[in-house]
Amino acid sequence: MLVKRFADAKPYEAPNHYGMVALRLQGFEAGGPKNFWTGLSHILPGGGAGPDATPLEKVYVVLSGEVTVRAEGQEVVLKAMDSITLGPNVVREVKNLSNQMAKMLVILPYPGTQK
C-alpha cells in the first residue's frame, strides 16, 4: 500500500500542453502502481493539449468544469464525472473552451507496457 498526500504531489511538464498545470498523483515511484500512473490536470480557460498522438491508450475523467476533446473526426464536451478512453496513436486535442478552470484526472500506462 502506498499513500500519497495531495500536498506532496509534484508538478510535471507534459509535451505540447499549454495553459495548465499537471500534478503526478501516483506512479513512477517505489511501491506505486506497476502498470499505470495517474495525474491531475488543472486546465485554465483557453488551455489544453495537442493536437498530437502518443502510442499509449489513456483515460480522462473530468472532475470539475468542462473539457472539449476532439479525436477521430468527433468532438465531445465532457463535464464533471464524464470520462473518455482514447486508444493508442489516436490524434487528439483537449481544450478548455469555458471561462472556468477544469480539473481532469489522467490515467495512462507506463511507456513500454502496452501490448
Backbone as JSON, one array per atom type, in Angstrom:
{
  "sequence": "MLVKRFADAKPYEAPNHYGMVALRLQGFEAGGPKNFWTGLSHILPGGGAGPDATPLEKVYVVLSGEVTVRAEGQEVVLKAMDSITLGPNVVREVKNLSNQMAKMLVILPYPGTQK",
  "N": [[0.85, -1.17, 0.0], [0.57, 2.17, -0.87], [0.4, 5.35, 0.21], [-0.18, 8.55, -0.88], [-0.09, 11.94, -0.29], [-2.07, 14.7, -1.34], [-0.92, 17.17, -0.95], [1.74, 16.59, -1.31], [2.06, 16.05, -3.97], [3.8, 16.34, -7.04], [4.51, 18.75, -9.59], [4.55, 18.17, -13.16], [5.95, 18.39, -16.43], [4.25, 18.25, -19.45], [4.54, 17.29, -22.8], [3.59, 19.49, -25.47], [1.45, 20.68, -24.16], [-0.47, 23.36, -22.8], [-1.27, 26.32, -20.92], [-1.91, 25.12, -18.48], [-1.51, 23.23, -15.44], [0.04, 20.33, -14.38], [-0.14, 17.65, -12.12], [1.54, 14.91, -10.65], [-0.05, 12.22, -9.28], [0.08, 9.48, -8.57], [2.51, 6.98, -9.26], [5.54, 6.01, -11.01], [7.22, 5.6, -8.83], [8.79, 3.84, -6.1], [6.89, 1.19, -4.79], [4.56, 2.12, -5.85], [1.86, 2.06, -8.35], [2.15, -0.63, -10.71], [1.52, -0.88, -13.42], [0.39, 1.42, -14.47], [0.02, 5.03, -14.33], [-1.13, 7.98, -12.57], [-2.38, 11.25, -13.07], [-3.19, 14.69, -12.35], [-4.76, 17.21, -13.99], [-4.91, 20.69, -14.11], [-6.67, 22.8, -15.9], [-6.58, 25.82, -17.42], [-8.92, 28.41, -18.58], [-9.02, 28.38, -22.08], [-6.75, 26.85, -22.17], [-5.0, 23.72, -22.87], [-4.22, 20.72, -24.73], [-2.32, 19.29, -27.4], [-3.05, 19.44, -30.98], [-2.06, 16.05, -30.99], [-0.56, 12.75, -30.87], [-0.01, 9.79, -28.93], [1.72, 6.69, -28.32], [0.3, 5.41, -26.38], [-2.64, 4.18, -24.75], [-5.24, 6.05, -23.11], [-7.09, 7.34, -20.31], [-9.37, 9.81, -19.51], [-10.86, 11.61, -16.9], [-13.15, 13.95, -16.15], [-13.22, 16.07, -13.48], [-14.15, 18.51, -12.57], [-15.62, 21.46, -14.04], [-15.45, 21.95, -17.64], [-14.35, 20.1, -20.46], [-13.32, 20.01, -23.77], [-12.96, 17.51, -26.14], [-11.37, 16.52, -29.04], [-11.23, 14.04, -31.43], [-10.59, 11.47, -33.79], [-12.27, 12.53, -35.79], [-14.44, 13.4, -34.36], [-16.11, 15.45, -31.89], [-16.45, 16.1, -28.49], [-17.97, 17.32, -25.53], [-16.94, 17.11, -22.33], [-18.2, 16.9, -19.07], [-18.36, 17.38, -15.47], [-17.49, 14.38, -13.92], [-17.78, 12.9, -16.24], [-16.22, 10.69, -18.58], [-13.58, 9.53, -20.81], [-12.14, 7.2, -23.05], [-9.22, 6.91, -24.87], [-7.66, 5.42, -27.57], [-4.43, 3.89, -28.38], [-2.17, 5.84, -30.32], [-4.1, 7.58, -31.31], [-4.93, 10.62, -32.69], [-5.45, 13.41, -30.82], [-7.09, 16.29, -29.44], [-7.3, 18.4, -26.69], [-9.17, 20.75, -24.96], [-9.97, 23.56, -22.93], [-12.69, 25.28, -23.29], [-14.3, 26.88, -21.85], [-15.03, 29.47, -19.38], [-14.19, 28.81, -16.89], [-11.87, 27.19, -14.66], [-10.83, 23.87, -15.36], [-10.7, 20.6, -13.97], [-9.02, 17.59, -14.38], [-8.66, 14.14, -14.19], [-6.06, 12.01, -15.16], [-5.18, 8.97, -16.6], [-2.75, 6.73, -17.42], [-0.93, 4.06, -19.05], [2.38, 2.91, -18.2], [5.13, 3.94, -20.27], [6.03, 1.59, -22.77], [4.69, -0.57, -21.66], [2.34, -1.32, -22.85], [0.51, -3.58, -24.92]],
  "CA": [[0.0, 0.0, 0.0], [1.3, 3.43, -0.93], [-0.44, 6.53, 0.39], [0.46, 9.82, -1.24], [-0.94, 13.07, 0.05], [-2.16, 15.69, -2.4], [0.05, 18.23, -0.64], [3.07, 16.15, -1.74], [2.07, 15.82, -5.43], [4.78, 17.18, -7.74], [4.15, 19.1, -10.96], [5.36, 17.62, -14.24], [5.76, 19.01, -17.74], [3.74, 17.35, -20.48], [4.79, 17.89, -24.11], [2.5, 20.05, -26.26], [0.37, 21.13, -23.28], [-0.36, 24.8, -22.58], [-2.32, 26.88, -20.07], [-2.32, 24.13, -17.5], [-0.53, 22.68, -14.5], [-0.22, 18.91, -14.18], [0.47, 17.08, -10.92], [1.57, 13.45, -10.63], [-0.65, 11.73, -8.04], [0.63, 8.15, -8.29], [3.28, 6.38, -10.33], [6.96, 6.28, -11.19], [7.93, 5.56, -7.56], [8.8, 2.53, -5.43], [5.67, 0.89, -4.07], [3.41, 2.66, -6.58], [1.26, 1.13, -9.31], [3.12, -1.27, -11.59], [1.09, -0.89, -14.82], [-0.15, 2.7, -14.92], [0.23, 6.17, -13.43], [-2.24, 8.92, -12.59], [-2.06, 12.66, -12.92], [-4.31, 15.61, -12.23], [-4.53, 18.4, -14.8], [-5.68, 21.9, -13.86], [-6.64, 23.42, -17.22], [-7.13, 27.17, -17.4], [-9.69, 28.74, -19.78], [-8.17, 28.5, -23.26], [-5.64, 25.9, -22.09], [-5.28, 22.39, -23.38], [-3.12, 19.88, -25.21], [-2.42, 18.78, -28.75], [-3.31, 18.06, -31.37], [-0.96, 15.11, -31.15], [-0.88, 11.37, -30.53], [1.02, 9.02, -28.25], [1.48, 5.26, -28.51], [-0.35, 4.88, -25.18], [-4.05, 4.48, -24.52], [-5.39, 6.91, -21.94], [-8.43, 7.61, -19.8], [-9.56, 11.12, -18.89], [-12.07, 11.77, -16.1], [-13.3, 15.34, -15.78], [-13.69, 16.17, -12.09], [-14.92, 19.75, -12.49], [-15.51, 22.26, -15.25], [-15.75, 21.31, -18.92], [-13.22, 19.89, -21.35], [-13.69, 19.58, -25.11], [-11.99, 16.57, -26.7], [-11.53, 16.24, -30.47], [-10.47, 12.85, -31.83], [-11.21, 10.59, -34.77], [-13.32, 13.23, -36.51], [-15.56, 13.71, -33.47], [-15.88, 16.4, -30.82], [-17.35, 15.86, -27.37], [-17.74, 18.14, -24.35], [-17.04, 16.32, -21.1], [-18.49, 17.68, -17.87], [-17.97, 16.72, -14.23], [-17.65, 12.93, -13.78], [-17.75, 12.25, -17.55], [-14.89, 10.15, -18.89], [-13.36, 9.1, -22.18], [-10.97, 6.37, -23.31], [-8.6, 7.15, -26.19], [-6.75, 4.34, -27.9], [-3.07, 4.25, -28.76], [-1.92, 6.52, -31.61], [-5.23, 8.41, -31.72], [-4.65, 12.05, -32.63], [-6.48, 14.04, -30.0], [-6.89, 17.65, -28.95], [-8.06, 18.65, -25.48], [-9.19, 22.19, -24.75], [-10.97, 24.14, -22.04], [-13.32, 26.39, -24.01], [-15.16, 27.61, -20.92], [-14.39, 30.54, -18.61], [-13.84, 28.29, -15.57], [-10.82, 26.18, -14.66], [-11.27, 22.48, -15.37], [-9.81, 19.62, -13.34], [-9.18, 16.32, -15.08], [-7.82, 13.01, -13.81], [-5.46, 11.39, -16.33], [-4.68, 7.65, -16.27], [-2.0, 6.19, -18.57], [0.05, 3.0, -18.75], [3.77, 3.32, -18.34], [5.69, 3.69, -21.62], [6.59, 0.26, -22.97], [3.93, -1.65, -21.01], [1.15, -1.67, -23.64], [0.68, -4.64, -25.91]],
  "C": [[0.9, 1.24, 0.0], [0.31, 4.58, -0.84], [0.38, 7.74, -0.01], [-0.55, 10.92, -0.95], [-0.92, 14.08, -1.09], [-1.14, 16.81, -2.19], [1.46, 17.88, -1.13], [3.16, 15.88, -3.25], [3.02, 16.82, -6.09], [4.29, 17.5, -9.15], [5.06, 18.39, -11.96], [5.0, 18.35, -15.53], [5.3, 17.96, -18.73], [3.96, 18.01, -21.83], [3.51, 18.36, -24.79], [1.26, 20.37, -25.44], [0.6, 22.61, -22.99], [-1.51, 25.27, -21.69], [-2.82, 25.89, -19.04], [-1.17, 23.79, -16.57], [-0.93, 21.23, -14.25], [0.54, 18.43, -12.95], [0.43, 15.56, -11.01], [1.03, 13.0, -9.26], [-0.06, 10.39, -7.62], [1.43, 7.69, -9.51], [4.71, 6.84, -10.38], [7.7, 6.34, -9.85], [7.84, 4.15, -6.98], [7.5, 2.35, -4.64], [4.41, 1.38, -4.74], [2.84, 1.64, -7.55], [2.3, 0.62, -10.31], [2.78, -1.15, -13.08], [0.62, 0.46, -15.36], [0.26, 3.79, -13.93], [-0.95, 7.11, -13.57], [-1.74, 10.34, -12.36], [-3.34, 13.46, -12.79], [-3.95, 16.87, -12.99], [-5.47, 19.51, -14.37], [-5.57, 22.72, -15.15], [-7.34, 24.78, -17.15], [-8.03, 27.41, -18.62], [-8.73, 29.0, -20.95], [-7.0, 27.56, -23.27], [-6.02, 24.55, -22.66], [-4.03, 21.65, -23.8], [-3.4, 19.46, -26.64], [-2.72, 19.86, -29.77], [-2.01, 17.26, -31.52], [-1.44, 13.72, -30.74], [0.28, 10.77, -29.76], [0.73, 7.54, -28.48], [0.74, 4.61, -27.34], [-1.84, 5.18, -25.17], [-4.15, 5.32, -23.26], [-6.86, 7.03, -21.57], [-8.39, 8.99, -19.16], [-10.87, 11.09, -18.13], [-12.13, 13.23, -15.69], [-13.91, 15.4, -14.38], [-14.51, 17.43, -11.87], [-14.68, 20.57, -13.74], [-15.9, 21.46, -16.48], [-14.48, 21.2, -19.75], [-13.76, 19.39, -22.69], [-12.58, 18.69, -25.66], [-12.36, 16.36, -28.16], [-10.63, 15.05, -30.81], [-11.28, 12.07, -32.84], [-12.4, 11.24, -35.47], [-14.54, 13.58, -35.67], [-15.14, 14.76, -32.45], [-16.91, 16.16, -29.73], [-16.96, 16.81, -26.24], [-17.98, 17.26, -23.13], [-17.25, 17.26, -19.93], [-18.15, 16.83, -16.65], [-18.44, 15.26, -14.19], [-17.86, 12.2, -15.11], [-16.33, 11.75, -17.79], [-14.82, 9.7, -20.34], [-12.11, 8.23, -22.22], [-10.5, 6.68, -24.72], [-7.57, 6.06, -26.43], [-5.36, 4.83, -28.26], [-3.04, 4.87, -30.15], [-3.11, 7.3, -32.15], [-4.81, 9.88, -31.58], [-5.8, 12.71, -31.89], [-6.06, 15.47, -29.67], [-7.82, 17.84, -27.76], [-8.01, 20.14, -25.22], [-10.28, 22.57, -23.76], [-11.51, 25.38, -22.73], [-14.22, 27.22, -23.11], [-14.36, 28.73, -20.23], [-14.02, 30.1, -17.19], [-12.71, 27.28, -15.7], [-11.46, 24.79, -14.66], [-10.23, 21.63, -14.66], [-10.09, 18.27, -13.96], [-8.17, 15.3, -14.58], [-7.34, 12.33, -15.08], [-4.85, 10.06, -15.9], [-4.04, 7.07, -17.52], [-1.14, 5.01, -18.14], [1.46, 3.58, -18.82], [4.24, 3.09, -19.77], [6.3, 2.28, -21.68], [5.81, -0.87, -22.35], [2.71, -2.07, -21.81], [1.48, -2.73, -24.66], [0.13, -4.22, -27.23]]
}
